[in-house]
Amino acid sequence: MTSNHFASNKFLFGCSFYENTKDCPFAQLRQLAIEERIYLLKKMTFQEINNLEFVHNKCLALNKENI
């Protein structure tokens, strides 16, 4: 996996709505150490990552509408 691919998966490292969204599906993952998140990301398939990114983007869009 390239560093560009890691950069595109910022949902595992932070979110502008993280503090406001208590039901975020990534909240537990973001509490892990960065090394553990990278390890999990490396183990994921391309499709799994795309699915997670879709959930994140959908959540961002919903929260932007509710501001």
N, CA, C and O atoms as a Tripos MOL2 file, in Angstrom:
@<TRIPOS>MOLECULE
protein
  268   267    67     0     0
PROTEIN
NO_CHARGES

@<TRIPOS>ATOM
      1 N           0.8530   -1.1760    0.0000 N.3       1 MET1
      2 CA          0.0000    0.0000    0.0000 C.3       1 MET1
      3 C           0.8980    1.2380    0.0000 C.2       1 MET1
      4 O           1.8780    1.3120    0.7430 O.2       1 MET1
      5 N           0.5550    2.1800   -0.8240 N.am      2 THR2
      6 CA          1.3910    3.3750   -0.9470 C.3       2 THR2
      7 C           1.0380    4.4010    0.1190 C.2       2 THR2
      8 O          -0.0260    4.3390    0.7340 O.2       2 THR2
      9 N           1.9390    5.3340    0.3230 N.am      3 SER3
     10 CA          1.6760    6.3970    1.2970 C.3       3 SER3
     11 C           0.5000    7.2590    0.8500 C.2       3 SER3
     12 O          -0.2320    7.7850    1.6890 O.2       3 SER3
     13 N           0.3080    7.4100   -0.4680 N.am      4 ASN4
     14 CA         -0.8450    8.1630   -0.9610 C.3       4 ASN4
     15 C          -2.1430    7.4940   -0.5470 C.2       4 ASN4
     16 O          -3.1250    8.1660   -0.2330 O.2       4 ASN4
     17 N          -2.1450    6.1730   -0.5490 N.am      5 HIS5
     18 CA         -3.3440    5.4400   -0.1460 C.3       5 HIS5
     19 C          -3.6220    5.6700    1.3370 C.2       5 HIS5
     20 O          -4.7800    5.8110    1.7310 O.2       5 HIS5
     21 N          -2.5810    5.7120    2.1590 N.am      6 PHE6
     22 CA         -2.7630    6.0200    3.5820 C.3       6 PHE6
     23 C          -3.3390    7.4170    3.7570 C.2       6 PHE6
     24 O          -4.2400    7.6270    4.5700 O.2       6 PHE6
     25 N          -2.8230    8.3620    3.0010 N.am      7 ALA7
     26 CA         -3.2820    9.7450    3.1200 C.3       7 ALA7
     27 C          -4.7460    9.8750    2.7420 C.2       7 ALA7
     28 O          -5.4580   10.7130    3.2960 O.2       7 ALA7
     29 N          -5.2040    9.0530    1.8050 N.am      8 SER8
     30 CA         -6.5930    9.1410    1.3740 C.3       8 SER8
     31 C          -7.5440    8.5080    2.3820 C.2       8 SER8
     32 O          -8.7600    8.6440    2.2480 O.2       8 SER8
     33 N          -7.0220    7.8300    3.3720 N.am      9 ASN9
     34 CA         -7.8510    7.1590    4.3610 C.3       9 ASN9
     35 C          -7.8000    7.8820    5.6980 C.2       9 ASN9
     36 O          -7.5990    7.2720    6.7480 O.2       9 ASN9
     37 N          -7.9840    9.1730    5.6360 N.am     10 LYS10
     38 CA         -7.9130    9.9930    6.8370 C.3      10 LYS10
     39 C          -9.0260    9.6890    7.8240 C.2      10 LYS10
     40 O          -8.9490   10.1110    8.9780 O.2      10 LYS10
     41 N         -10.0680    8.9640    7.4010 N.am     11 PHE11
     42 CA        -11.1490    8.6160    8.3120 C.3      11 PHE11
     43 C         -10.6630    7.8090    9.5040 C.2      11 PHE11
     44 O         -11.3190    7.7920   10.5450 O.2      11 PHE11
     45 N          -9.5330    7.1460    9.3700 N.am     12 LEU12
     46 CA         -8.9840    6.3900   10.5000 C.3      12 LEU12
     47 C          -8.1300    7.2590   11.4150 C.2      12 LEU12
     48 O          -7.7500    6.8240   12.5030 O.2      12 LEU12
     49 N          -7.8290    8.4680   10.9910 N.am     13 PHE13
     50 CA         -6.9220    9.3080   11.7570 C.3      13 PHE13
     51 C          -7.5630   10.5840   12.2840 C.2      13 PHE13
     52 O          -6.9920   11.2490   13.1480 O.2      13 PHE13
     53 N          -8.7100   10.9260   11.7910 N.am     14 GLY14
     54 CA         -9.3840   12.1110   12.2810 C.3      14 GLY14
     55 C         -10.5620   12.4930   11.4220 C.2      14 GLY14
     56 O         -10.7360   11.9960   10.3100 O.2      14 GLY14
     57 N         -11.3740   13.3930   11.9640 N.am     15 CYS15
     58 CA        -12.5600   13.8380   11.2560 C.3      15 CYS15
     59 C         -12.9770   15.1760   11.8520 C.2      15 CYS15
     60 O         -12.8860   15.3820   13.0630 O.2      15 CYS15
     61 N         -13.4330   16.0800   10.9970 N.am     16 SER16
     62 CA        -13.8390   17.3850   11.4900 C.3      16 SER16
     63 C         -15.0860   17.3210   12.3580 C.2      16 SER16
     64 O         -15.3490   18.2550   13.1150 O.2      16 SER16
     65 N         -15.8570   16.2470   12.2710 N.am     17 PHE17
     66 CA        -17.0660   16.1020   13.0750 C.3      17 PHE17
     67 C         -16.8870   15.0990   14.2140 C.2      17 PHE17
     68 O         -17.8540   14.7870   14.9090 O.2      17 PHE17
     69 N         -15.6830   14.5940   14.4150 N.am     18 TYR18
     70 CA        -15.4320   13.5300   15.3920 C.3      18 TYR18
     71 C         -15.9740   13.8490   16.7770 C.2      18 TYR18
     72 O         -16.5770   12.9870   17.4150 O.2      18 TYR18
     73 N         -15.7720   15.0590   17.2460 N.am     19 GLU19
     74 CA        -16.2180   15.4280   18.5900 C.3      19 GLU19
     75 C         -17.7350   15.5320   18.6830 C.2      19 GLU19
     76 O         -18.3140   15.2860   19.7410 O.2      19 GLU19
     77 N         -18.3760   15.8960   17.5810 N.am     20 ASN20
     78 CA        -19.8190   16.1150   17.5880 C.3      20 ASN20
     79 C         -20.6310   14.8650   17.2740 C.2      20 ASN20
     80 O         -21.8340   14.8360   17.5370 O.2      20 ASN20
     81 N         -20.0120   13.8490   16.7280 N.am     21 THR21
     82 CA        -20.7290   12.6640   16.2980 C.3      21 THR21
     83 C         -20.4070   11.5020   17.2370 C.2      21 THR21
     84 O         -19.3900   10.8260   17.0810 O.2      21 THR21
     85 N         -21.2750   11.2860   18.2000 N.am     22 LYS22
     86 CA        -21.0260   10.2440   19.2070 C.3      22 LYS22
     87 C         -21.2300    8.8380   18.6570 C.2      22 LYS22
     88 O         -20.6790    7.8800   19.2000 O.2      22 LYS22
     89 N         -22.0160    8.6950   17.5830 N.am     23 ASP23
     90 CA        -22.2820    7.3770   17.0260 C.3      23 ASP23
     91 C         -21.3820    7.0370   15.8340 C.2      23 ASP23
     92 O         -21.7100    6.1660   15.0280 O.2      23 ASP23
     93 N         -20.2580    7.7260   15.7320 N.am     24 CYS24
     94 CA        -19.3230    7.4870   14.6350 C.3      24 CYS24
     95 C         -18.8170    6.0450   14.6740 C.2      24 CYS24
     96 O         -18.3430    5.5890   15.7150 O.2      24 CYS24
     97 N         -18.9120    5.3150   13.5480 N.am     25 PRO25
     98 CA        -18.4430    3.9260   13.5300 C.3      25 PRO25
     99 C         -16.9270    3.7960   13.6370 C.2      25 PRO25
    100 O         -16.4130    2.6960   13.8390 O.2      25 PRO25
    101 N         -16.2030    4.9190   13.5040 N.am     26 PHE26
    102 CA        -14.7470    4.8820   13.5650 C.3      26 PHE26
    103 C         -14.1930    5.3270   14.9140 C.2      26 PHE26
    104 O         -12.9780    5.3320   15.1170 O.2      26 PHE26
    105 N         -15.0740    5.6990   15.8340 N.am     27 ALA27
    106 CA        -14.6360    6.2350   17.1250 C.3      27 ALA27
    107 C         -13.7090    5.2710   17.8590 C.2      27 ALA27
    108 O         -12.6730    5.6860   18.3790 O.2      27 ALA27
    109 N         -14.0650    4.0030   17.9060 N.am     28 GLN28
    110 CA        -13.2150    3.0300   18.6030 C.3      28 GLN28
    111 C         -11.8840    2.8370   17.8830 C.2      28 GLN28
    112 O         -10.8390    2.7220   18.5250 O.2      28 GLN28
    113 N         -11.9180    2.8030   16.5710 N.am     29 LEU29
    114 CA        -10.6710    2.6470   15.8160 C.3      29 LEU29
    115 C          -9.7250    3.8080   16.0570 C.2      29 LEU29
    116 O          -8.5150    3.6120   16.1720 O.2      29 LEU29
    117 N         -10.2720    5.0230   16.1330 N.am     30 ARG30
    118 CA         -9.4300    6.1950   16.3250 C.3      30 ARG30
    119 C          -8.8190    6.2590   17.7180 C.2      30 ARG30
    120 O          -7.8990    7.0440   17.9500 O.2      30 ARG30
    121 N          -9.3120    5.4520   18.6420 N.am     31 GLN31
    122 CA         -8.7330    5.4210   19.9830 C.3      31 GLN31
    123 C          -7.5030    4.5210   20.0420 C.2      31 GLN31
    124 O          -6.7470    4.5620   21.0120 O.2      31 GLN31
    125 N          -7.3030    3.7130   19.0140 N.am     32 LEU32
    126 CA         -6.1210    2.8530   18.9540 C.3      32 LEU32
    127 C          -4.8860    3.6900   18.6430 C.2      32 LEU32
    128 O          -4.9860    4.7920   18.1040 O.2      32 LEU32
    129 N          -3.7420    3.1580   18.9850 N.am     33 ALA33
    130 CA         -2.4790    3.8160   18.6340 C.3      33 ALA33
    131 C          -2.3630    3.8820   17.1120 C.2      33 ALA33
    132 O          -2.9060    3.0310   16.4080 O.2      33 ALA33
    133 N          -1.6680    4.8720   16.6160 N.am     34 ILE34
    134 CA         -1.5210    5.0530   15.1680 C.3      34 ILE34
    135 C          -0.9350    3.7980   14.5220 C.2      34 ILE34
    136 O          -1.3630    3.3990   13.4400 O.2      34 ILE34
    137 N           0.0310    3.1850   15.1740 N.am     35 GLU35
    138 CA          0.6520    1.9750   14.6250 C.3      35 GLU35
    139 C          -0.3810    0.8680   14.4430 C.2      35 GLU35
    140 O          -0.3490    0.1420   13.4490 O.2      35 GLU35
    141 N          -1.3000    0.7390   15.4060 N.am     36 GLU36
    142 CA         -2.3370   -0.2860   15.3130 C.3      36 GLU36
    143 C          -3.3100    0.0190   14.1800 C.2      36 GLU36
    144 O          -3.7580   -0.8930   13.4850 O.2      36 GLU36
    145 N          -3.6380    1.2930   13.9880 N.am     37 ARG37
    146 CA         -4.5330    1.6670   12.8920 C.3      37 ARG37
    147 C          -3.8870    1.3780   11.5440 C.2      37 ARG37
    148 O          -4.5470    0.8860   10.6280 O.2      37 ARG37
    149 N          -2.6030    1.6810   11.4220 N.am     38 ILE38
    150 CA         -1.8870    1.4100   10.1700 C.3      38 ILE38
    151 C          -1.8330   -0.0940    9.9190 C.2      38 ILE38
    152 O          -2.0160   -0.5450    8.7880 O.2      38 ILE38
    153 N          -1.5850   -0.8660   10.9680 N.am     39 TYR39
    154 CA         -1.5550   -2.3230   10.8330 C.3      39 TYR39
    155 C          -2.9010   -2.8380   10.3290 C.2      39 TYR39
    156 O          -2.9440   -3.6690    9.4210 O.2      39 TYR39
    157 N          -4.0040   -2.3520   10.9100 N.am     40 LEU40
    158 CA         -5.3380   -2.7740   10.4750 C.3      40 LEU40
    159 C          -5.6060   -2.3520    9.0360 C.2      40 LEU40
    160 O          -6.1890   -3.1080    8.2590 O.2      40 LEU40
    161 N          -5.1820   -1.1540    8.6880 N.am     41 LEU41
    162 CA         -5.3710   -0.6560    7.3320 C.3      41 LEU41
    163 C          -4.6150   -1.5180    6.3190 C.2      41 LEU41
    164 O          -5.1270   -1.7980    5.2350 O.2      41 LEU41
    165 N          -3.4210   -1.9300    6.6650 N.am     42 LYS42
    166 CA         -2.6220   -2.7850    5.7710 C.3      42 LYS42
    167 C          -3.2770   -4.1430    5.5590 C.2      42 LYS42
    168 O          -3.1230   -4.7490    4.4980 O.2      42 LYS42
    169 N          -4.0030   -4.6210    6.5580 N.am     43 LYS43
    170 CA         -4.6540   -5.9320    6.4540 C.3      43 LYS43
    171 C          -5.9560   -5.8880    5.6510 C.2      43 LYS43
    172 O          -6.4370   -6.9250    5.1930 O.2      43 LYS43
    173 N          -6.5270   -4.6930    5.4770 N.am     44 MET44
    174 CA         -7.8000   -4.5640    4.7770 C.3      44 MET44
    175 C          -7.6220   -4.7070    3.2710 C.2      44 MET44
    176 O          -6.5880   -4.3570    2.7000 O.2      44 MET44
    177 N          -8.6690   -5.2340    2.6560 N.am     45 THR45
    178 CA         -8.6810   -5.2970    1.1910 C.3      45 THR45
    179 C          -9.0500   -3.9270    0.6500 C.2      45 THR45
    180 O          -9.5340   -3.0650    1.3840 O.2      45 THR45
    181 N          -8.8180   -3.7380   -0.6240 N.am     46 PHE46
    182 CA         -9.1690   -2.4840   -1.2770 C.3      46 PHE46
    183 C         -10.6710   -2.2220   -1.1400 C.2      46 PHE46
    184 O         -11.0850   -1.0880   -0.8990 O.2      46 PHE46
    185 N         -11.4850   -3.2720   -1.2940 N.am     47 GLN47
    186 CA        -12.9380   -3.1240   -1.1880 C.3      47 GLN47
    187 C         -13.3600   -2.7420    0.2290 C.2      47 GLN47
    188 O         -14.2490   -1.9080    0.4000 O.2      47 GLN47
    189 N         -12.7380   -3.3380    1.2470 N.am     48 GLU48
    190 CA        -13.0630   -2.9850    2.6320 C.3      48 GLU48
    191 C         -12.7610   -1.5090    2.9090 C.2      48 GLU48
    192 O         -13.5420   -0.8150    3.5620 O.2      48 GLU48
    193 N         -11.6400   -1.0530    2.4130 N.am     49 ILE49
    194 CA        -11.2600    0.3480    2.6040 C.3      49 ILE49
    195 C         -12.2440    1.2640    1.8830 C.2      49 ILE49
    196 O         -12.6610    2.2840    2.4300 O.2      49 ILE49
    197 N         -12.6130    0.9000    0.6570 N.am     50 ASN50
    198 CA        -13.5810    1.7060   -0.0850 C.3      50 ASN50
    199 C         -14.9290    1.7480    0.6290 C.2      50 ASN50
    200 O         -15.5810    2.7920    0.6500 O.2      50 ASN50
    201 N         -15.3490    0.6400    1.2090 N.am     51 ASN51
    202 CA        -16.6130    0.6050    1.9500 C.3      51 ASN51
    203 C         -16.5570    1.5390    3.1570 C.2      51 ASN51
    204 O         -17.5070    2.2810    3.4100 O.2      51 ASN51
    205 N         -15.4600    1.5080    3.8970 N.am     52 LEU52
    206 CA        -15.3070    2.3830    5.0560 C.3      52 LEU52
    207 C         -15.2720    3.8470    4.6410 C.2      52 LEU52
    208 O         -15.8610    4.7090    5.2940 O.2      52 LEU52
    209 N         -14.5750    4.1090    3.5510 N.am     53 GLU53
    210 CA        -14.4840    5.4780    3.0680 C.3      53 GLU53
    211 C         -15.8590    5.9860    2.6260 C.2      53 GLU53
    212 O         -16.1770    7.1590    2.8230 O.2      53 GLU53
    213 N         -16.6690    5.1150    2.0330 N.am     54 PHE54
    214 CA        -18.0260    5.4810    1.6290 C.3      54 PHE54
    215 C         -18.8600    5.8660    2.8550 C.2      54 PHE54
    216 O         -19.5670    6.8740    2.8300 O.2      54 PHE54
    217 N         -18.7810    5.0720    3.9230 N.am     55 VAL55
    218 CA        -19.5100    5.3700    5.1620 C.3      55 VAL55
    219 C         -19.0650    6.7220    5.7160 C.2      55 VAL55
    220 O         -19.8960    7.5320    6.1280 O.2      55 VAL55
    221 N         -17.7670    6.9620    5.7260 N.am     56 HIS56
    222 CA        -17.2160    8.2200    6.2390 C.3      56 HIS56
    223 C         -17.7090    9.4090    5.4150 C.2      56 HIS56
    224 O         -18.1460   10.4130    5.9770 O.2      56 HIS56
    225 N         -17.6430    9.3020    4.1080 N.am     57 ASN57
    226 CA        -18.0610   10.4040    3.2450 C.3      57 ASN57
    227 C         -19.5550   10.6760    3.3700 C.2      57 ASN57
    228 O         -19.9830   11.8300    3.3330 O.2      57 ASN57
    229 N         -20.3410    9.6270    3.5170 N.am     58 LYS58
    230 CA        -21.7870    9.7830    3.7040 C.3      58 LYS58
    231 C         -22.0660   10.5220    5.0180 C.2      58 LYS58
    232 O         -22.9210   11.4070    5.0660 O.2      58 LYS58
    233 N         -21.3590   10.1640    6.0580 N.am     59 CYS59
    234 CA        -21.5110   10.8110    7.3600 C.3      59 CYS59
    235 C         -21.1160   12.2850    7.2650 C.2      59 CYS59
    236 O         -21.8170   13.1480    7.7950 O.2      59 CYS59
    237 N         -20.0100   12.5780    6.6000 N.am     60 LEU60
    238 CA        -19.5810   13.9660    6.4280 C.3      60 LEU60
    239 C         -20.6460   14.7850    5.7140 C.2      60 LEU60
    240 O         -20.9530   15.9090    6.1120 O.2      60 LEU60
    241 N         -21.2020   14.2120    4.6620 N.am     61 ALA61
    242 CA        -22.2330   14.9320    3.9070 C.3      61 ALA61
    243 C         -23.4550   15.2050    4.7700 C.2      61 ALA61
    244 O         -24.0150   16.3010    4.7170 O.2      61 ALA61
    245 N         -23.8790   14.2240    5.5660 N.am     62 LEU62
    246 CA        -25.0340   14.4020    6.4420 C.3      62 LEU62
    247 C         -24.7710   15.4780    7.4940 C.2      62 LEU62
    248 O         -25.6360   16.3070    7.7740 O.2      62 LEU62
    249 N         -23.5840   15.4580    8.0660 N.am     63 ASN63
    250 CA        -23.2570   16.4320    9.1060 C.3      63 ASN63
    251 C         -23.0990   17.8360    8.5490 C.2      63 ASN63
    252 O         -23.4410   18.8080    9.2230 O.2      63 ASN63
    253 N         -22.5950   17.9580    7.3490 N.am     64 LYS64
    254 CA        -22.4600   19.2760    6.7180 C.3      64 LYS64
    255 C         -23.8410   19.8850    6.4570 C.2      64 LYS64
    256 O         -24.0200   21.1000    6.5490 O.2      64 LYS64
    257 N         -24.8120   19.0260    6.1310 N.am     65 GLU65
    258 CA        -26.1760   19.5080    5.8930 C.3      65 GLU65
    259 C         -26.8160   20.0050    7.1800 C.2      65 GLU65
    260 O         -27.6450   20.9140    7.1520 O.2      65 GLU65
    261 N         -26.4350   19.4130    8.3090 N.am     66 ASN66
    262 CA        -27.0560   19.7280    9.5890 C.3      66 ASN66
    263 C         -26.3790   20.8530   10.3570 C.2      66 ASN66
    264 O         -26.7410   21.1240   11.5020 O.2      66 ASN66
    265 N         -25.4130   21.5010    9.7510 N.am     67 ILE67
    266 CA        -24.7030   22.5830   10.4460 C.3      67 ILE67
    267 C         -25.5600   23.8220   10.4520 C.2      67 ILE67
    268 O         -25.1520   24.8530   10.9870 O.2      67 ILE67
@<TRIPOS>BOND
     1     1     2 1
     2     2     3 1
     3     3     4 2
     4     3     5 am
     5     5     6 1
     6     6     7 1
     7     7     8 2
     8     7     9 am
     9     9    10 1
    10    10    11 1
    11    11    12 2
    12    11    13 am
    13    13    14 1
    14    14    15 1
    15    15    16 2
    16    15    17 am
    17    17    18 1
    18    18    19 1
    19    19    20 2
    20    19    21 am
    21    21    22 1
    22    22    23 1
    23    23    24 2
    24    23    25 am
    25    25    26 1
    26    26    27 1
    27    27    28 2
    28    27    29 am
    29    29    30 1
    30    30    31 1
    31    31    32 2
    32    31    33 am
    33    33    34 1
    34    34    35 1
    35    35    36 2
    36    35    37 am
    37    37    38 1
    38    38    39 1
    39    39    40 2
    40    39    41 am
    41    41    42 1
    42    42    43 1
    43    43    44 2
    44    43    45 am
    45    45    46 1
    46    46    47 1
    47    47    48 2
    48    47    49 am
    49    49    50 1
    50    50    51 1
    51    51    52 2
    52    51    53 am
    53    53    54 1
    54    54    55 1
    55    55    56 2
    56    55    57 am
    57    57    58 1
    58    58    59 1
    59    59    60 2
    60    59    61 am
    61    61    62 1
    62    62    63 1
    63    63    64 2
    64    63    65 am
    65    65    66 1
    66    66    67 1
    67    67    68 2
    68    67    69 am
    69    69    70 1
    70    70    71 1
    71    71    72 2
    72    71    73 am
    73    73    74 1
    74    74    75 1
    75    75    76 2
    76    75    77 am
    77    77    78 1
    78    78    79 1
    79    79    80 2
    80    79    81 am
    81    81    82 1
    82    82    83 1
    83    83    84 2
    84    83    85 am
    85    85    86 1
    86    86    87 1
    87    87    88 2
    88    87    89 am
    89    89    90 1
    90    90    91 1
    91    91    92 2
    92    91    93 am
    93    93    94 1
    94    94    95 1
    95    95    96 2
    96    95    97 am
    97    97    98 1
    98    98    99 1
    99    99   100 2
   100    99   101 am
   101   101   102 1
   102   102   103 1
   103   103   104 2
   104   103   105 am
   105   105   106 1
   106   106   107 1
   107   107   108 2
   108   107   109 am
   109   109   110 1
   110   110   111 1
   111   111   112 2
   112   111   113 am
   113   113   114 1
   114   114   115 1
   115   115   116 2
   116   115   117 am
   117   117   118 1
   118   118   119 1
   119   119   120 2
   120   119   121 am
   121   121   122 1
   122   122   123 1
   123   123   124 2
   124   123   125 am
   125   125   126 1
   126   126   127 1
   127   127   128 2
   128   127   129 am
   129   129   130 1
   130   130   131 1
   131   131   132 2
   132   131   133 am
   133   133   134 1
   134   134   135 1
   135   135   136 2
   136   135   137 am
   137   137   138 1
   138   138   139 1
   139   139   140 2
   140   139   141 am
   141   141   142 1
   142   142   143 1
   143   143   144 2
   144   143   145 am
   145   145   146 1
   146   146   147 1
   147   147   148 2
   148   147   149 am
   149   149   150 1
   150   150   151 1
   151   151   152 2
   152   151   153 am
   153   153   154 1
   154   154   155 1
   155   155   156 2
   156   155   157 am
   157   157   158 1
   158   158   159 1
   159   159   160 2
   160   159   161 am
   161   161   162 1
   162   162   163 1
   163   163   164 2
   164   163   165 am
   165   165   166 1
   166   166   167 1
   167   167   168 2
   168   167   169 am
   169   169   170 1
   170   170   171 1
   171   171   172 2
   172   171   173 am
   173   173   174 1
   174   174   175 1
   175   175   176 2
   176   175   177 am
   177   177   178 1
   178   178   179 1
   179   179   180 2
   180   179   181 am
   181   181   182 1
   182   182   183 1
   183   183   184 2
   184   183   185 am
   185   185   186 1
   186   186   187 1
   187   187   188 2
   188   187   189 am
   189   189   190 1
   190   190   191 1
   191   191   192 2
   192   191   193 am
   193   193   194 1
   194   194   195 1
   195   195   196 2
   196   195   197 am
   197   197   198 1
   198   198   199 1
   199   199   200 2
   200   199   201 am
   201   201   202 1
   202   202   203 1
   203   203   204 2
   204   203   205 am
   205   205   206 1
   206   206   207 1
   207   207   208 2
   208   207   209 am
   209   209   210 1
   210   210   211 1
   211   211   212 2
   212   211   213 am
   213   213   214 1
   214   214   215 1
   215   215   216 2
   216   215   217 am
   217   217   218 1
   218   218   219 1
   219   219   220 2
   220   219   221 am
   221   221   222 1
   222   222   223 1
   223   223   224 2
   224   223   225 am
   225   225   226 1
   226   226   227 1
   227   227   228 2
   228   227   229 am
   229   229   230 1
   230   230   231 1
   231   231   232 2
   232   231   233 am
   233   233   234 1
   234   234   235 1
   235   235   236 2
   236   235   237 am
   237   237   238 1
   238   238   239 1
   239   239   240 2
   240   239   241 am
   241   241   242 1
   242   242   243 1
   243   243   244 2
   244   243   245 am
   245   245   246 1
   246   246   247 1
   247   247   248 2
   248   247   249 am
   249   249   250 1
   250   250   251 1
   251   251   252 2
   252   251   253 am
   253   253   254 1
   254   254   255 1
   255   255   256 2
   256   255   257 am
   257   257   258 1
   258   258   259 1
   259   259   260 2
   260   259   261 am
   261   261   262 1
   262   262   263 1
   263   263   264 2
   264   263   265 am
   265   265   266 1
   266   266   267 1
   267   267   268 2
@<TRIPOS>SUBSTRUCTURE
     1 MET1         2 RESIDUE 1 A MET
     2 THR2         6 RESIDUE 1 A THR
     3 SER3        10 RESIDUE 1 A SER
     4 ASN4        14 RESIDUE 1 A ASN
     5 HIS5        18 RESIDUE 1 A HIS
     6 PHE6        22 RESIDUE 1 A PHE
     7 ALA7        26 RESIDUE 1 A ALA
     8 SER8        30 RESIDUE 1 A SER
     9 ASN9        34 RESIDUE 1 A ASN
    10 LYS10       38 RESIDUE 1 A LYS
    11 PHE11       42 RESIDUE 1 A PHE
    12 LEU12       46 RESIDUE 1 A LEU
    13 PHE13       50 RESIDUE 1 A PHE
    14 GLY14       54 RESIDUE 1 A GLY
    15 CYS15       58 RESIDUE 1 A CYS
    16 SER16       62 RESIDUE 1 A SER
    17 PHE17       66 RESIDUE 1 A PHE
    18 TYR18       70 RESIDUE 1 A TYR
    19 GLU19       74 RESIDUE 1 A GLU
    20 ASN20       78 RESIDUE 1 A ASN
    21 THR21       82 RESIDUE 1 A THR
    22 LYS22       86 RESIDUE 1 A LYS
    23 ASP23       90 RESIDUE 1 A ASP
    24 CYS24       94 RESIDUE 1 A CYS
    25 PRO25       98 RESIDUE 1 A PRO
    26 PHE26      102 RESIDUE 1 A PHE
    27 ALA27      106 RESIDUE 1 A ALA
    28 GLN28      110 RESIDUE 1 A GLN
    29 LEU29      114 RESIDUE 1 A LEU
    30 ARG30      118 RESIDUE 1 A ARG
    31 GLN31      122 RESIDUE 1 A GLN
    32 LEU32      126 RESIDUE 1 A LEU
    33 ALA33      130 RESIDUE 1 A ALA
    34 ILE34      134 RESIDUE 1 A ILE
    35 GLU35      138 RESIDUE 1 A GLU
    36 GLU36      142 RESIDUE 1 A GLU
    37 ARG37      146 RESIDUE 1 A ARG
    38 ILE38      150 RESIDUE 1 A ILE
    39 TYR39      154 RESIDUE 1 A TYR
    40 LEU40      158 RESIDUE 1 A LEU
    41 LEU41      162 RESIDUE 1 A LEU
    42 LYS42      166 RESIDUE 1 A LYS
    43 LYS43      170 RESIDUE 1 A LYS
    44 MET44      174 RESIDUE 1 A MET
    45 THR45      178 RESIDUE 1 A THR
    46 PHE46      182 RESIDUE 1 A PHE
    47 GLN47      186 RESIDUE 1 A GLN
    48 GLU48      190 RESIDUE 1 A GLU
    49 ILE49      194 RESIDUE 1 A ILE
    50 ASN50      198 RESIDUE 1 A ASN
    51 ASN51      202 RESIDUE 1 A ASN
    52 LEU52      206 RESIDUE 1 A LEU
    53 GLU53      210 RESIDUE 1 A GLU
    54 PHE54      214 RESIDUE 1 A PHE
    55 VAL55      218 RESIDUE 1 A VAL
    56 HIS56      222 RESIDUE 1 A HIS
    57 ASN57      226 RESIDUE 1 A ASN
    58 LYS58      230 RESIDUE 1 A LYS
    59 CYS59      234 RESIDUE 1 A CYS
    60 LEU60      238 RESIDUE 1 A LEU
    61 ALA61      242 RESIDUE 1 A ALA
    62 LEU62      246 RESIDUE 1 A LEU
    63 ASN63      250 RESIDUE 1 A ASN
    64 LYS64      254 RESIDUE 1 A LYS
    65 GLU65      258 RESIDUE 1 A GLU
    66 ASN66      262 RESIDUE 1 A ASN
    67 ILE67      266 RESIDUE 1 A ILE
